[in-house]
Amino acid sequence: MVMKRFGTFLIGLGLTVGLATTVGVFGHLGLAGVPWLVNVALAKLGYIASGGLMAAGAVSVRETLRRDRARQLRDKV
């Protein structure tokens, strides 16, 4: 149960990072005094981090549900 909550937290954190990155891109927020290419690279890293967090959370939730389902089947037999 703890891993399911942790996975849900990771999915939410990934969503938050992705939304913050999107707001930064559309709001033209970036580091002052650096070339625009660095800001684009940072935005891409934000999206990659967001996807990684959401993927890790989804794997955690899926494994927890799979383990619970297997335990239920084992207990029935």
C-alpha positions in Angstrom: 0.0 0.0 0.0 2.9 2.3 0.7 4.4 1.7 -2.7 1.1 2.6 -4.4 1.0 5.9 -2.5 4.6 6.5 -3.4 3.9 5.8 -7.1 0.9 8.1 -7.1 3.1 10.8 -5.5 5.7 10.3 -8.2 3.1 10.6 -10.9 1.8 13.8 -9.3 5.3 15.2 -9.0 6.0 14.5 -12.6 2.8 16.2 -13.6 3.8 19.2 -11.5 7.3 19.4 -13.1 5.8 19.1 -16.6 3.2 21.9 -15.9 5.9 24.1 -14.4 8.1 23.6 -17.4 5.2 24.4 -19.7 4.4 27.6 -17.9 8.1 28.6 -18.1 8.2 27.9 -21.8 5.0 29.8 -22.6 5.8 32.6 -20.2 9.2 33.1 -21.8 10.9 32.5 -18.4 14.5 31.5 -18.4 17.9 32.2 -17.1 18.9 35.8 -17.9 22.1 36.4 -19.8 22.4 32.9 -21.3 21.9 32.0 -24.9 18.4 30.9 -25.9 19.7 27.4 -26.7 20.5 26.8 -23.1 17.0 27.7 -22.1 15.6 25.3 -24.7 17.9 22.6 -23.3 16.7 23.2 -19.8 13.1 23.0 -20.9 13.8 19.7 -22.6 15.5 18.4 -19.5 12.4 19.4 -17.5 10.2 17.4 -19.8 12.5 14.4 -19.7 12.5 14.6 -15.9 8.7 14.9 -15.9 8.3 11.8 -18.1 10.8 9.8 -16.0 9.0 10.6 -12.8 5.6 9.7 -14.3 7.0 6.4 -15.7 8.6 5.5 -12.4 5.3 6.2 -10.6 3.3 4.1 -13.1 5.7 1.2 -12.8 5.5 1.4 -9.0 1.7 1.4 -9.0 1.5 -1.4 -11.6 3.9 -3.6 -9.6 2.0 -3.0 -6.4 -1.3 -3.9 -8.0 0.2 -7.0 -9.7 1.7 -8.2 -6.4 -1.7 -7.7 -4.6 -3.5 -9.6 -7.3 -1.0 -12.5 -7.1 -1.4 -12.6 -3.3 -5.2 -12.7 -3.6 -5.0 -15.6 -6.1 -2.5 -17.4 -3.8 -4.8 -17.0 -0.8 -7.8 -18.4 -2.7 -6.1 -21.7 -3.6 
